[in-house]
Structure formats: structure tokens, C-alpha cells
């Protein structure tokens, strides 16, 4: 006799039992380590040259603007060209960009002294374009590797792998920067190459057929229309957008480490890794107890707690307390990540995943970088500590406002739509 769905035992490792998903997670793992390392290396290098918080914010802006510009087009591309091929080509371009940063670090006395930090910011802009294509293709490709009933489970493991890599990457960067920037970039390149090798073990997937032929203009606008017609998706993306925009203190960590906590590059690496460590521990809990029942309520509570942890981090002047509060921000943020990703996977038709992922990237991916710019401007105007506290307060106010204007999101139960 068949068991009812409620009596079927939950398998927390279901997605990992799929061979191609494991290779996909390996690609995700090594590439994320490289990207997270690069973020710390560039941030510390720019700050060591300028000693200016606003320069740290400009790093985010330099990456976010080209990211946003290409996002809709990259979504169209992800729905019309092999997603594996897009990831592969984008990774090759990332190798070129990282090699250029390595060249600048080897030629600091000529390139940087002659042109200042401008060449570095140009490369960061190119990386923003590359990330635009990554963002549209990665989640779309993952949805072709796992069956629909494992979307929530795959989202949990995808988030877990990303956050584990986000622990390792910054910590590695902190130690290797102490040797030299050039050595750090060389390790960065090796990790990117490994990610390409693991990607080659995954077969290309056929593109989903579209219901009707579309012009380029119709294709580019389809993702936006789909998102804005769905209150649950729009509410979840907007909530995350503004929470990250105001609540992200990570961009200011090089200045915070230097001016508030009075520590060096190694400690900075641990500060950058702390949110990811919290996210990983939360992901283990989520793997066994998915937050899909009363998901809307869980989403609002998690982001509200994220705001509170951000305020406490802003108040702290003790290195170990600051580590703990950053750990909490990552733990609560991961609940939001898993719920939002599951909403998108369950609600989006396969033939539109690239374009909807692109809109998601505009909301979420760029908000980290624009949030970094906002943090830089706020830190310049208010000072470091008040700017972080202000961001946490704004996050809590946004949670309260969204809970009122998006009742469908607040009452959402993902178990009912799987």
C-alpha cells in the first residue's frame, strides 16, 4: 500500500544522491571560494591604497552598474543558449579578469602608481558583467539537474555549499594576503580552473521549448512582467532587496577591522567568513527541518532577526562579539535565502527560468554591491558605527512595512504548492 505524503520519510540528502548535482556543487564550491577570496583581496588592496571607506563602497557600485545593465539580456541568453556553455564561457572570462588583477598586483609600482586604482575598478566592472551571466545561468541550470520535488532540498544544499565556500574563501584570503596580493591572486586562478574541470563532468541539458515565438523585446520584458504580477515573488524579492541594501555591513569590514576593532588581514578574513559559518550551521538545521511550513512567517522573522544582529554588530567594539553577531546575521539570512530560492523554483516555468533568475539577480545580486555603496556613503556621512546601526534599524522597519502590504507572502505555506 502506498504511503501518504505526510508519512513518507524526509531524506535530507536526496539531491546529493544525484551524481550530476554533486559535480554541480563542486563547481559551485570552488568557484565561490575563488569569488569570495577575490572580494576580500580587492577590498583590502583598495583600502590599503586609499584608506577611505567610500572607496570600499565604490567597489560595489563599480560591479553593480554593469551587472544590472546586462542582467535582463543575460536572462534572455540563458533561455536561448545552453546554460552549461554560458557558465563555461563566463568562467573563462573570469580567468582573464583575475589574471589582469594579478598583473596589476605584480606591477603595482607602475600601473597603480601611474593610474591610481582606476584600472582595478575597470576590471571590477568587467567582473560585474561576468556575474550577470553567472547569476542568470546557475540556478536555471540547477533546476534542470534535479527533479521538481527536490527543489527545496537542492536549494538548501546549494546554499550550504555556497556558505561553506564563503567561510573558506575569506579565511584563505586573509592568510594569503599576509604573504602577498600576487600569491593570493595566483591561488584564486587555480581554484577557478578546478571549477571548470568539475563542470565538464556535467552533461549539457536541452533548452526548454517556448510556448510561442518571442521578439527580443518581448523576451527581455517577460521576466519582469512575470515577477511583478506575482505578489509572493515580488514581496520576497523586495524584502530581501531592501534588507540587504540597508543591512549589509560586510562591505565596510576592512575599515571596521582597521578603525574599530584594530585587527589585521587575518582577522578580517575571519570576520568575512563569520556570516557564512552561521549560514552553514543553519543550513544543517534546515536540511532536517525545512522552513517551508509557515514559510512566510519564517521569512519575516528571519530577516527581522538579521536586522537586530546587524544593530548589535554595529554597537560592538569587541572582536569576538563582532564575530558572533556576524555569525548570527549569516544564520538568519540563510533562512531567507532558502525560502526565496524555493519560491522561485516552484513558481517559475522552466522556459522562463533564465529571465526570472535575471530579475532575481537585479533585486538580490546587485543589492549587495549597491548596499556596499550605500554603506560607504553612510559611513562617510555618519561614521562607521552609526551607519551600521542605521542600516539594521531600516531593515527592521522594512520587514514591518512589507508584512503589512504583502499579506499573501506573510501567510505563505510552501508545503501547499510543492
C-alpha positions as CSV (number, residue, x, y, z in Angstrom):
1,X,0.0,0.0,0.0
2,X,1.3,3.5,-0.9
3,X,2.2,5.8,1.9
4,X,0.6,9.2,2.2
5,X,2.9,12.1,1.6
6,X,2.8,13.1,5.3
7,X,4.1,9.6,6.2
8,X,7.0,9.5,3.7
9,X,10.3,9.9,5.5
10,X,12.1,13.1,4.7
11,X,15.5,12.5,3.1
12,X,17.8,15.4,3.9
13,X,20.4,14.1,1.4
14,X,18.1,13.4,-1.5
15,X,19.6,15.9,-4.0
16,X,23.1,14.9,-3.2
17,X,22.3,11.3,-4.3
18,X,22.2,12.7,-7.9
19,X,25.7,12.4,-9.4
20,X,25.5,15.4,-11.7
21,X,24.2,17.5,-8.8
22,X,27.3,16.6,-6.8
23,X,29.5,17.8,-9.6
24,X,27.4,20.9,-9.9
25,X,28.0,21.5,-6.2
26,X,31.8,21.0,-6.7
27,X,31.7,23.7,-9.4
28,X,29.7,26.0,-7.2
29,X,32.1,25.3,-4.3
30,X,35.4,26.0,-6.0
31,X,34.1,29.0,-7.9
32,X,32.5,30.5,-4.8
33,X,35.8,30.2,-2.9
34,X,37.6,32.0,-5.7
35,X,35.0,34.8,-5.9
36,X,34.9,35.3,-2.1
37,X,38.7,35.3,-2.0
38,X,38.8,37.9,-4.7
39,X,36.3,40.1,-3.0
40,X,38.5,40.2,0.2
41,X,41.7,40.6,-1.8
42,X,40.4,43.5,-3.9
43,X,38.7,45.2,-0.8
44,X,41.9,45.0,1.3
45,X,44.1,46.1,-1.6
46,X,41.9,49.1,-2.4
47,X,41.7,50.1,1.2
48,X,45.4,49.7,1.8
49,X,46.0,52.2,-1.0
50,X,43.2,54.7,-0.3
51,X,42.4,54.3,3.5
52,X,38.9,55.6,2.5
53,X,35.6,53.9,3.4
54,X,33.9,55.4,0.3
55,X,36.4,53.6,-1.9
56,X,35.1,50.4,-0.4
57,X,31.6,51.4,-1.3
58,X,32.7,52.3,-4.9
59,X,33.9,48.7,-5.4
60,X,30.3,47.6,-5.0
61,X,29.0,50.3,-7.3
62,X,31.6,49.6,-10.0
63,X,30.4,45.9,-10.1
64,X,26.7,46.6,-9.6
65,X,26.1,49.0,-12.5
66,X,27.4,46.7,-15.3
67,X,25.7,43.7,-13.5
68,X,22.3,45.4,-13.7
69,X,22.9,46.6,-17.3
70,X,23.5,43.1,-18.6
71,X,21.1,41.2,-16.4
72,X,18.0,41.2,-18.5
73,X,19.9,40.3,-21.6
74,X,21.8,37.6,-19.8
75,X,18.4,36.1,-18.7
76,X,17.3,36.1,-22.3
77,X,20.6,34.3,-23.3
78,X,20.1,31.7,-20.5
79,X,16.7,30.8,-22.0
80,X,18.1,30.5,-25.6
81,X,21.6,29.1,-25.3
82,X,23.0,26.1,-23.4
83,X,23.2,27.2,-19.7
84,X,26.3,25.0,-19.2
85,X,28.0,26.7,-22.2
86,X,27.2,30.1,-20.6
87,X,28.7,29.1,-17.3
88,X,31.8,27.7,-19.0
89,X,32.4,30.8,-21.2
90,X,31.8,33.2,-18.2
91,X,34.3,31.2,-16.1
92,X,36.9,31.6,-18.8
93,X,36.4,35.4,-18.9
94,X,36.7,35.3,-15.1
95,X,40.1,33.8,-15.5
96,X,41.1,36.6,-17.8
97,X,39.9,39.2,-15.3
98,X,41.7,37.6,-12.4
99,X,44.9,37.3,-14.4
100,X,44.6,41.1,-15.1
101,X,44.3,41.8,-11.4
102,X,47.3,39.5,-10.8
103,X,49.3,41.6,-13.4
104,X,48.3,44.8,-11.6
105,X,49.5,43.4,-8.3
106,X,52.8,42.4,-9.8
107,X,53.2,45.8,-11.4
108,X,52.0,47.9,-8.6
109,X,54.9,50.3,-8.8
110,X,54.0,51.2,-12.5
111,X,50.3,50.6,-13.1
112,X,48.8,51.6,-9.8
113,X,51.2,54.5,-9.1
114,X,50.6,55.8,-12.6
115,X,46.8,55.4,-12.9
116,X,45.8,55.0,-9.2
117,X,43.0,52.5,-8.5
118,X,41.2,53.2,-11.8
119,X,42.4,50.1,-13.6
120,X,41.3,47.9,-10.7
121,X,37.8,49.4,-10.8
122,X,37.6,48.8,-14.6
123,X,38.3,45.1,-14.1
124,X,35.7,45.0,-11.3
125,X,33.2,46.4,-13.8
126,X,34.1,43.6,-16.2
127,X,33.6,41.1,-13.4
128,X,30.2,42.6,-12.8
129,X,29.3,41.7,-16.4
130,X,30.5,38.2,-15.9
131,X,28.5,37.8,-12.7
132,X,25.4,38.9,-14.6
133,X,25.7,35.9,-16.9
134,X,26.6,33.6,-14.0
135,X,23.5,34.6,-12.0
136,X,21.0,34.0,-14.8
137,X,22.5,30.6,-15.7
138,X,23.5,28.9,-12.4
139,X,20.1,28.4,-10.8
140,X,18.4,27.8,-14.2
141,X,20.9,25.0,-14.9
142,X,20.5,23.5,-11.4
143,X,16.7,23.2,-12.0
144,X,17.5,21.0,-15.0
145,X,19.7,18.7,-12.9
146,X,17.2,17.9,-10.1
147,X,13.5,16.9,-10.3
148,X,10.8,19.3,-9.1
149,X,10.1,17.5,-5.8
150,X,13.8,18.1,-4.8
151,X,13.9,21.9,-5.5
152,X,13.7,22.8,-1.8
153,X,16.3,20.2,-0.9
154,X,18.6,21.3,-3.7
155,X,18.2,24.9,-2.7
156,X,19.3,24.0,0.9
157,X,22.4,22.2,-0.3
158,X,23.2,24.9,-2.9
159,X,23.0,27.5,-0.1
160,X,25.1,25.3,2.2
161,X,27.9,24.8,-0.3
162,X,27.9,28.5,-1.1
163,X,28.2,29.4,2.5
164,X,30.9,26.8,3.3
165,X,32.9,28.2,0.4
166,X,32.2,31.7,1.8
167,X,33.8,30.6,5.0
168,X,36.8,29.1,3.4
169,X,37.4,31.8,0.8
170,X,37.7,34.9,3.0
171,X,39.7,32.9,5.7
172,X,42.1,31.7,3.0
173,X,42.4,35.2,1.6
174,X,43.2,36.7,4.9
175,X,46.1,34.4,5.5
176,X,47.4,34.5,1.9
177,X,47.2,38.3,1.7
178,X,49.7,38.4,4.6
179,X,52.2,36.8,2.1
180,X,51.3,39.0,-0.8
181,X,48.5,40.1,-3.1
182,X,50.1,38.4,-6.1
183,X,50.2,35.0,-4.4
184,X,46.6,35.4,-3.3
185,X,45.5,36.0,-7.0
186,X,47.5,33.0,-8.1
187,X,45.7,30.7,-5.7
188,X,42.5,32.4,-6.9
189,X,43.2,31.4,-10.5
190,X,43.9,27.7,-9.5
191,X,40.5,27.5,-7.8
192,X,38.7,28.9,-10.9
193,X,40.4,26.3,-13.1
194,X,39.4,23.5,-10.8
195,X,35.8,24.7,-11.1
196,X,35.9,24.4,-14.9
197,X,37.2,20.9,-14.6
198,X,34.3,19.8,-12.4
199,X,31.8,21.5,-14.7
200,X,33.0,19.3,-17.6
201,X,31.6,16.2,-15.8
202,X,28.0,17.5,-16.2
203,X,26.2,16.9,-19.5
204,X,24.6,19.8,-21.3
205,X,20.8,19.9,-20.9
206,X,18.4,20.7,-23.7
207,X,16.7,24.0,-23.6
208,X,13.0,24.0,-22.7
209,X,10.7,24.7,-25.5
210,X,8.9,28.1,-25.5
211,X,5.1,28.1,-25.9
212,X,5.3,30.8,-28.6
213,X,7.9,32.7,-30.6
214,X,9.0,36.0,-29.0
215,X,10.8,39.1,-30.2
216,X,13.9,40.2,-28.3
217,X,11.9,43.0,-26.7
218,X,9.2,40.6,-25.5
219,X,11.7,38.1,-24.2
220,X,13.6,40.8,-22.2
221,X,10.4,42.1,-20.6
222,X,8.8,38.7,-19.9
223,X,10.8,38.1,-16.7
224,X,9.9,41.5,-15.3
225,X,6.2,41.1,-16.1
226,X,6.1,37.6,-14.5
227,X,7.7,38.8,-11.3
228,X,5.6,42.0,-10.9
229,X,2.4,40.0,-11.5
230,X,3.2,37.6,-8.6
231,X,2.7,39.2,-5.2
232,X,4.6,36.4,-3.4
233,X,7.7,36.5,-5.6
234,X,7.7,40.3,-5.8
235,X,7.3,40.6,-2.0
236,X,10.0,38.1,-1.3
237,X,12.5,39.8,-3.7
238,X,11.7,43.3,-2.5
239,X,12.0,42.3,1.2
240,X,15.4,40.8,0.6
241,X,16.5,43.7,-1.7
242,X,15.9,46.4,0.9
243,X,17.1,44.3,3.8
244,X,20.4,43.6,2.1
245,X,20.6,47.2,0.8
246,X,20.5,48.7,4.3
247,X,21.6,45.8,6.5
248,X,24.8,44.8,4.7
249,X,27.8,45.7,6.9
250,X,30.2,43.3,5.1
251,X,31.5,45.9,2.6
252,X,32.8,48.1,5.4
253,X,34.7,45.3,7.2
254,X,38.2,46.3,6.0
255,X,37.6,49.8,7.6
256,X,35.8,48.2,10.6
257,X,38.7,45.9,11.2
258,X,41.2,48.7,11.0
259,X,39.4,51.6,12.8
260,X,37.0,50.0,15.3
261,X,38.4,46.5,16.1
262,X,42.1,47.3,15.4
263,X,43.0,44.0,13.7
264,X,44.7,43.0,10.5
265,X,44.1,41.0,7.3
266,X,43.9,37.5,9.0
267,X,41.2,38.7,11.4
268,X,39.5,40.4,8.5
269,X,39.3,37.1,6.8
270,X,37.5,35.5,9.8
271,X,35.1,38.5,10.0
272,X,34.2,38.0,6.4
273,X,33.8,34.3,7.0
274,X,31.6,34.6,10.1
275,X,28.3,35.1,8.4
276,X,28.9,32.1,6.1
277,X,29.8,30.0,9.1
278,X,26.4,30.9,10.7
279,X,24.7,30.1,7.4
280,X,26.2,26.7,7.2
281,X,25.1,25.7,10.7
282,X,21.6,27.0,9.9
283,X,21.6,25.0,6.7
284,X,22.3,21.8,8.6
285,X,19.2,22.5,10.7
286,X,17.2,23.4,7.6
287,X,18.2,20.2,5.8
288,X,16.4,18.2,8.6
289,X,13.7,20.8,9.4
290,X,12.9,22.7,6.2
291,X,11.3,26.1,6.8
292,X,8.6,25.5,4.2
293,X,5.6,25.2,6.6
294,X,4.5,28.8,7.5
295,X,7.4,29.9,5.2
296,X,6.1,33.5,5.0
297,X,6.1,33.9,8.8
298,X,9.6,32.3,9.0
299,X,10.9,34.7,6.3
300,X,9.8,37.8,8.1
301,X,11.1,36.6,11.5
302,X,14.4,35.6,10.0
303,X,15.0,39.0,8.3
304,X,13.9,40.9,11.4
305,X,16.4,38.9,13.4
306,X,19.0,39.7,10.8
307,X,18.4,43.4,11.4
308,X,18.7,43.0,15.1
309,X,22.0,41.1,14.8
310,X,23.3,43.9,12.4
311,X,22.5,46.5,15.1
312,X,24.3,44.6,17.7
313,X,27.3,44.2,15.4
314,X,27.3,48.0,14.9
315,X,27.4,48.6,18.6
316,X,30.1,46.1,19.4
317,X,33.8,47.1,19.8
318,X,34.9,43.6,20.9
319,X,36.4,41.5,18.1
320,X,34.9,38.2,19.4
321,X,31.5,39.7,20.0
322,X,31.6,41.2,16.5
323,X,32.4,37.7,15.1
324,X,29.4,36.3,16.9
325,X,26.9,38.9,15.7
326,X,28.2,38.5,12.1
327,X,27.7,34.7,12.6
328,X,24.0,35.4,13.6
329,X,23.4,37.6,10.5
330,X,24.5,34.7,8.3
331,X,22.4,32.2,10.1
332,X,19.2,34.3,9.8
333,X,19.9,35.3,6.3
334,X,20.2,31.7,5.2
335,X,16.6,31.0,6.2
336,X,15.6,33.9,3.8
337,X,17.8,32.6,1.0
338,X,16.4,29.0,1.1
339,X,12.8,30.2,1.2
340,X,13.2,32.8,-1.6
341,X,15.1,30.3,-3.8
342,X,12.4,27.6,-3.3
343,X,9.6,30.2,-4.1
344,X,11.4,31.0,-7.4
345,X,12.0,27.4,-8.3
346,X,8.4,26.2,-7.6
347,X,6.7,29.2,-9.2
348,X,8.7,29.7,-12.4
349,X,8.0,27.9,-15.7
350,X,11.1,26.1,-17.0
351,X,11.2,28.1,-20.2
352,X,11.4,31.3,-18.2
353,X,13.9,30.4,-15.5
354,X,16.8,32.3,-17.0
355,X,14.9,35.5,-17.3
356,X,13.3,35.3,-13.9
357,X,16.7,34.4,-12.4
358,X,18.0,37.6,-14.1
359,X,15.3,39.7,-12.4
360,X,16.1,38.0,-9.1
361,X,19.7,38.9,-9.7
362,X,18.9,42.5,-10.2
363,X,16.9,42.5,-6.9
364,X,19.3,40.4,-4.9
365,X,22.7,40.2,-6.6
366,X,23.1,43.9,-7.2
367,X,21.7,44.8,-3.8
368,X,24.9,43.5,-2.1
369,X,27.0,45.8,-4.2
370,X,24.7,48.8,-4.1
371,X,24.3,48.2,-0.4
372,X,28.1,48.4,-0.2
373,X,28.0,51.8,-1.9
374,X,25.2,52.9,0.5
375,X,27.2,51.7,3.4
376,X,30.3,53.7,2.2
377,X,28.3,56.9,1.7
378,X,26.6,56.4,5.1
379,X,29.9,55.7,6.8
380,X,31.4,58.8,5.3
381,X,28.5,60.9,6.4
382,X,27.6,59.4,9.8
383,X,30.7,57.5,10.8
384,X,31.2,53.7,10.7
385,X,29.3,52.6,13.8
386,X,26.2,54.8,13.4
387,X,25.9,53.8,9.7
388,X,25.7,50.1,10.6
389,X,23.2,50.7,13.4
390,X,21.1,52.8,11.0
391,X,21.1,50.0,8.4
392,X,19.9,47.5,11.0
393,X,17.1,49.8,12.1
394,X,16.0,50.3,8.5
395,X,15.9,46.6,7.9
396,X,13.5,46.1,10.8
397,X,11.3,48.9,9.5
398,X,11.2,47.4,6.0
399,X,10.2,44.0,7.5
400,X,7.3,45.6,9.3
401,X,6.2,47.6,6.2
402,X,6.3,44.5,3.9
403,X,4.4,42.4,6.4
404,X,1.6,44.9,6.1
405,X,1.5,45.4,2.4
406,X,2.1,41.8,1.3
407,X,-0.4,39.6,3.2
408,X,-0.1,36.7,0.7
409,X,3.6,36.5,1.4
410,X,3.1,36.7,5.1
411,X,0.6,33.8,5.1
412,X,2.5,31.6,2.5
413,X,2.9,27.9,3.1
414,X,5.3,26.3,0.6
415,X,4.2,22.8,1.5
416,X,0.9,23.5,-0.1
417,X,2.4,24.3,-3.5
418,X,5.1,21.7,-3.9
